[in-house]
Amino acid sequence: MTIRRRDFLKLAGAATLSGSLPQLQAHAADGNAGVYDLERFGNARILHITDTHAQLRPVFFREPSVNLGIGPMRGNPPHIVGRAFLDRFGIRPDSADAYAFTSIEFEKAAARFGKLGGFAHLKTLADRMRSEAGSGRALLLDGGDLWQGTGLANTLRGADMVDAANLLGIEAMTGHWEFTFGEKALRANLERFKGEFLAQNVFLTEEAAFNDAKAFDPAAGRVFKPSVIKEIGGYRIAVIGQAFPYVPIAHPKRFTPDWKFGIREEELQKLVDSHRSADKVDAVILLSHNGMDVDLKLASRVTGIDVILGGHTHDAVPQPIAVTNPGGVTLVTNAGSNGKFLAVLDLELGRGKVKDVRYRLLPVFAELLKPDPAMQALIDKLREPQVAALSEKVGVADRLLYRRGNFSGPMDQLICDALLGELDAEIALSPGFRWGTTALAGQPLTIEDVMAQTAVSYPETYLQSMTGGQIKDVLEDVCDNLFNTDPYYQQGGDMVRVGGLAYTCDPNETIGKRISGLKLDNGHALQAGKHYKVAGWASVNEQSGAPVWDVVVKHLRSGKPPNRAAPGVTLKGVDDNPGILGQG
């Protein structure tokens, strides 16, 4: 693959704290500057990764062409895609950054610029950013979803990612999918993790507290350490962890039976105030796995946070969003997913305050970064016992297979086709997970590729009878989670994918009114009182069916002709929404 270095333009989003509101600007790179040459700035550097989903090797990952914002979120980051995104952030079309941040002409750009991410390449870049900041002046943070997302991580229950995190030098992290391995595996991994696991918003249930369940602070009921103070260059930075607030709702409660989650604004405000008044810190950083819309609302209500380093919704946003609140301004960021990006937050600290900020979200172009030898050796060692099984070819991508997008993706269509065919169902439901890599047309599909779409700790498939009314209720419920105008009622993720069924969706409507026109593939209307055979996987209720990856592999090996029918989702009321490619 030939890479034209002049096509790799550097996007540098600068946030300057002057007066009450940061002035955000995008700078194009000097034509002679290297892709990763950053102007030296400030006296403290914080590096941030999030939602890597255990992808140790470089990947293709197509950003969404549909990421709708509804109500006040319409047309605002992160809910802009395509050309509207390029215009908003000053990115040149047909550039390497356009490829990294959008889905425009993805296949053409993928052939031109190659894969992104990979922990060996990420370590090379992180080490460079640390070295350039100066000894003892940099801090690497991870925003969660580090341990889950591949067949290797699923088999080892995240232990491989602990080794990688330690070598990468992650000093603090928070969590989401990490909790789905259960408390025993979670604590075993944390015993080996050399950094801090932070989660201010996880508390013991009343029953667990009564039974003296293990907790960082038994008196307060806090299960994990809420925050840590790091000294950099003589200044004190408080880092507070905010784990995913809805773990027991989005995942089986049996994984975390003794723990309560939530956003917990009041506890967070008390913690921020304590760090400000008692600890006399110079900056407060929230390491969040809330999702960007939630973080934007949180920033308007909780005062004293300088920067939110956000994750969960996989939004790659090149510039921080400035949010005013009664105490001043908070900058909100979100750093993408799958190891594609390394965020670089440079701070100019004064006593008790952040005087100035620079922020860059750097794409990790694997073609431009030499893999770190030690990290590459670790990855090879971790993969070696399973590499033969993971590399087994089970099919070929008949088209571009991707997942990310509000309503459907060809990869999820493939999973739905497998559920319909192998379980003899009339309708298939597949969760709208945002993790999962992209396969180019003609690419051989391996067990590892299938696991990258399905590797969860509750993969069992099911076949059950549901009425048409129940199916509509499921669609309405998930749609309300995605498009509720109050971010605190959003849990992240995209719309449940469907097979064997078509429907119309009006995201601007209210719950119960968004979904209409439900029809089976045979053209018959879905009847509210009639029962249908519905297949699915990743249920929050315990199931006993075959793991979904076995079902998908069996389907691929069957040689059945691929279903190339377009997903049957018709959208209403969003024709001019810049959250759809080509609109706005």
N, C-alpha and C positions, 0 to 999 in steps of 0.2 A: 504494500500500500504506500503510495507516494503522498506525502503531506507537504503542502506549500506553506512554509512558515509565515509568509506575509499575510496569509488568510487568518492567522490566529491573532485577532485583535483583542486587546485587553480592555475590559470594561471596569472602570474604577468608580464606584459610587461613593461620593464623599459627603459626609454629614458634618456640618460645622455648627457647634452650639454657640450661637451668638444671639444675645438677647433672650427672648423667651421661646423662639421657635427655630429649630434647625433649618438651615438652607441646604437642600439636597440637590446635588449636581452629579452629572455623569461625565467622565472625562475619557476621551479616546486616547489610545496609547501613542507614544512617540514612535514613529516608524522604525527607529533604530533600537528601541527598547525590547528586551526579552518579554515573552508572554507573562512571566512571573516576576518581573522587576517592579517592585513597589517602592515608591518614594518613602524614605524613612520619615516616620512621624511618631510623635508622642513618647511617653515613657513607660507604657505597658501595652502588651499585645495579648489578646485572647483569641485563640483558634477554636473553631466550633465545627463539629460534624454532627449529623443526626440522621436517623432512619437509614442506616447503611444496610440493614436487613441481612447481615451476615455475608454480604457479597465480598469475598476475599479477593476475587479476580476481577479484572476489567469487564465491563458489561456494555451492551447497548440498552438504552432506556429512553423511550419516546415520551416526551412531556405531553400533557393533555391538549387535545384540540377542542375540548368542551370542559369548561370550568366556570359554571354560571354563578354569578352573584345576584342575589335577589334583594329587593328593598334597598336599604342604605348601602349594601355591599356591592350593588350593581356597578360595574365599570371601574371598581377600585381594586388595587392589588389585594389579594392574589388572583382575583377573578377577571383576569384579562389574558387573552391568548393570541398567538399568531402575530400579525402585523401590528395590532393594537398594543401588544406587549413590547415589540421592538420600538415603536414610536414613544411609548411611555418612558422607556429606560434608555433611549438613545443608542440602540444597538443597530449596527449596519446589517441590512439584509444580506444573505449569502455569505455571512461570516461564520467563523467557528463559534462565536458566542450565540449567534442566531440558532445554530444547530444544538448547542448545549441547553439553551433556555426555552426553545419552542419546538413545535412539531412540524414546522414548515419544511416541505420537501425532505422529509426525514431520511428516506432511503438513499437518496442522492447524496445528502450530506454525510450520512453514516459511512458510505463508501469513501468519501473524501477525507473525513477527519478521524474516523476510527472510534474505538471504544473509549469509555471514560471510567475512572475509578480504579479499583484494585488497591489493596492495602499496601502492597510493595511500592506502588507509585505514590500513594497517599503519604506514606512515611517519608519518601524522598522530599516531597513538597513541604510537609509539616516540619521536617528537620531544617529545611532551608529557611522557612519563615521564622522558626525559633532562633536559628543562628543569626539571622539578620536583625532580630529584635535585640540581641545582646544577652549575655549570660544572666539567667535568673529573671528575665523580663517578659517571659511568655508562659502561657497557661493553655493547655489543650482540654476542651470539654466535649462530652458526648451527650446528645439530647435524647437518647433512648432508641429502642428498636434496633439495638446493636446485635443481639444474640440470635435472632430468629429470621428465617427467610430462605434457607437452603436445606438440602437434604443432609449435608454434613452437620450443620448446626442442630438440626432436628434430632439426628441420631445421638449426637454428643451432648444434647440438652444445653447448648450454648457454651460448653467448656472450651471449644476451639476459639471462640471469640474473646474469651477472657485472656487466653494466651496472646492473641493478636493485639488486644487492647493494651495489655501490659507492655508489649514491645513497642507499640505505637507511642506510648507515653501518655495515655489518657489519665488525667488527674482527678476528674470528677464526672459522674454521669447520673442520669435519672432513668426512669423506665416506663415501659408499656408492655410489649409482648414478652418481655423478660418474666413477668408475673405468671404467664400461662404455662410455665414449666412447673409451677407449684412451689410452695415455700421451701421444701427440703432442697430441691435442686437450685433454687435461687440463692439460698443461704450458702450452699456449698460453693457455688461460683463466686459469691462475694467474699468468701474467706480467702480465695486465691487472687482476687482482683486487688491490684496494688493502689488503686485510687479510692475515691470516696463515692459511695452510692447515696444520693441525696433525694429526699422526698418529704417535703414539709406537709403534704396533704394526705398522708396515709396514717390512719389511726386504728387502734384495736376496737373491735366491737365490744359492747358492754359485757357480753358473756365471756369473751376471750380475756378481757381485763380482769374480770372476777376470778377467772381460772389461772391468773398470773402467766398469761402467754408472753412469749419473748417480745421485748420491745426495747428500743433505744432509750426511751424515756418513759418508764412505767407510770410515773405520777401523772404525766400529761397524756399518756396513751399513745404517744408518737412511736410508730413502729421502726422508723428509720431516722437517721441523722437528717435534720432539716436543711442544714446549711454548713458552709465552711468559710473561714476567712483566710485568704491567701495574701501574703506580703510580696509585692513586686516592686523592686526599686525603691524601697522605703515607704511605699504606699500600701494601704490596706483595702482589699477588694472582697466584699461579701458575695458569695455565690450561693443562691438558694435553689433547691431542686423542687420542681413541680412535676410529679408523675402524671400519667394519663388519668384524668379524673373519673372515668367511667368504666374502669376495668371490670367490676362485677356485673355490669349491664351488658357490655359489648362481648364479654367472654363468659364461659361457664363459671358460676359462683363457686363451684367445688375447688377451683384452683386457689382461691383466696378466701376461705370461709371465715377467717378470724379478723379480716381487715375491712375497714371502711375507707372509701376514697372521697372524691369530690373536689371542687375548685377551692373552696375554703378561703374566701377573700379575707374574712375577719382574722383568721390565724396568720395569714400571709402578711396583712398590714401590721399586726403586732410584731412579727418577726422583723420586718423591714424597719419599723420604728426603733426596735431594740438595737439593731445593728447601727442605726444612725446615731442614736442618743448615747447608748451605753458603750458600744464598741468603737464609736468614733471612726467608722469606716469612711473611706474616700469615694467609694463607688459601690453600688448594689446592682448585681446582675441576676436576673431570673433565668435559670436553665429550665426551659419549659417543654413539656410534651402535651400541651393543651390543644394545639391546632391554631392556625394563624388568626382566624376570625375570633376565636375565644380570647386569644392574647390581645387582640386589638381592643376588645371590650374591657378586659381586665386592666389594661394600661390606662383606660379612661377613669377607672374607679379606685385603683390602689395607687397611692402616692409614694414617692421616694425611690422608685425603681428607675435606674438610669437606662438600662438596655434589657430587653427580653430577647434571649437567644432561643428561638422557637423551632418546634418540630411537629411531627405527627401527620400533618396534612400534605407533606411532600412538596410543598410549594417552594420553588427556587426563585427567590425574589432578590434581584441584584442590589437594591437600595433599601435601607431601613425606612419604615413608615413612622413619621413623627406623630405622636398622640398627646394631646394636651389633657391635663387633669388638674384638679385644684392645687396640686403641689408643684406643678411645672410641666415638664415634657418627658415622655418615655419613648425611646426608639424601639420599634418592634421589627424583628427579622424572622426569616424562615429560610433554612439552608438546604432545601432539596432532599434528595434521597439516593440510595443505592451506591453511596460513595462517590457520586459524581462531582461533588463540590466540597471545597474547604473554605469556610468563612474566616476572614481575618478582620478582627475588630481592634483597631489601634486607638488607644486612649491617651489623652494628655490630662494627667491627673494633677489636681491641686489639693490642698488640705481641705478635706470634707466635701469635695465636689469634683465633677468631671468638667474640665474646662473646654475640651474640644474632642472631636471624634472623627475617625476615618473608618470606613467599612468597605470591604471588598468581598464578593462572593466569587471565588476562583474555580472555574471548571478544572477538573483533574484529567487533562488529556493524556491518556496512557502513551500515545505516540511521542509525546514531548518530554516525558519524565522517565529517566532510567529507574528500573525497579531497585529498591533497596535490597542488597544481597541477603542480609540477615532476615528480613521479613519474607523474602521470596523463599528462603530455605525453610522457614517455619511453615509457610503455607504448603509447600511441597510435602513436608513431614506430616502435617495434619491430614492432608488429602490422601496420602499414599495407601493406607489400609483400605480405602473405599474407592480409589480412583477407577479401578477396572469396572466395578458395578455402576458407578455414577456415569461413566463414559459410554455405556451401552446404548447403541443407536436403536430407537424405537419408531422413528418416522422422519418425515421431512416437512418443513414449513412450506405449505402450498401458497402462502401469501405472507405479508408482514403480519406478525402475531404480536400484539401488544395488549396491555390491560388498561392502563390509566386513562380515565375519562369518566365524566359524570354518569353516563348511561350504558355504554357497552364498549367492548373491545373484542377483536377477533380471537384473542387467547381465551377469553371467557366464553365466547361462542363455542369454541372447541370443547371446553369443559362441559358446557350444557349439552352439546351433541353427544358426548360420551355418556352422560347421565341418562339422557333419553334412550339411547340405543342399548346400552348395557344393562340398564335396570328396567327396560320396557315400560317407560313412563310416558304420560301424555304431556306433562309440563315439567320443566327443570328450573330450579332456583339455585343460583350460585352467588356467594357473598361478594359485595363490591369492594374487595380488598384493593388497596392502592400499591401494595408491594408486588413484585414480580417483574422479571426482566423482559426485554423485547427480542424476538427472533426475526432475522431478516428472511425474506422469501428465498427459498432454496436451501436454507440452512438445515443441516441434519439436526434432528431433535433427539436428545439423549434423556436418560433417566434423570440426570441432573437438571436439565431444562424443565422437565415436568415438575420436579420437586421445587424448583424456584417459583412455581405458581401455587403450590399446594402444601408446602411444608408447615403444618401446624400440629399442635399437640392434641387436637381433637378432630382428626381427619375423616372420621367414619361417615360413610354415606347412609342415606335412609330412603325408603319408599313408603309414603303414607297417603292416606286419603284426606283430601281437603275439599271443602266446598268452594265454589266460585267466590262467594262472599268472603270467606277466610283468605283466599289468595289476594283479593283486592285489598283487604285490610292490611296484609303484610306489605304490599306495595305502597300503600298510603303511609304506613308507619315509617318505613325506611325513607320515603320521599320527604316526610316531614323532618326527619333527622338531618337530611341533606340541605333542605331549603327553608328551614325555620328562620324567620327574620331575627330571632333572638339567638345569638351565637351560643349562649349558655345551654341551649337545647340541642346543639349539634354535637355529635360524637365523632365526626370525621368519617372517612370512607366514602364510597360512591354508591350509586343506586344498585340494588340487588339486580343481578343479571338474570334474564329469563330465556328459556328455550321452549319452543312449541307454543308460544303466546306472543301476541302483539297488543300494544296499548298506546293511548295518547296521554301525554303528561303536560300539564300547565303548571310550571314551577311557581308562578306568581299567585296561585290560588292558596287556600288554607287547607288544613288537613281534612280529609274526607271528600275534597273536591278537586284534587290534583289529577287523579287517575280516572280515565274514562275509555270507552271504546275497546274493551278487552275482547279479543278474538283469538280462537285457536288457529293453528296453521291451516286447518281445513276450511277456514272462513266462517265457522260457526261462532256465534257470540258466546262468551263465557256466561253461564247461568249461575246466579247467586246461590240457588239452593241445590244445585247438582254437585255430586262428588266427582273428583278427578284424581288420577294417580300422579302424585307429585314426587319427584326425586330431588335430593339436595345433599349438602354436606356442611360441615362446620356448624352444627347446631349447638346452641347453648344447653340443650337437653342431651343427656347421654344417649348414644345410638350404638348399634352393634353391627352395622354394615361394613363392607370392605373399605379400606382406606381409599380416598378419592384418587390418589396417585395410581393405585392399581387399576382402577376403573379407566382412567385416562390412558394409561399405557396399553391396556387390553384393547381399547378402542383404536388407538393408533396402529397397533400391530395387526388389526383385523383387515386392513387394506380397504375399508369402506370408503367410497368416494367422499371427499370433504363437502360439507354443507357450505356453499358460498352465498346463501341467501342473506340479504342485508338484515341487520337486527330490526325487529319490528317495533321501534319506538318512534312515535310522531310527537314533536314538540310544538306547543302553542305559546304565543305571547312573548317570544324571545327573539324575534326576527332581527332586531337591531341591538342585541346584547353583545358587547365585545368579549364576552366569555365563550363565544363560539367562533371557531376559525372562519374568517371571511366576513364576519359581521362587525357591526359597530363603526 
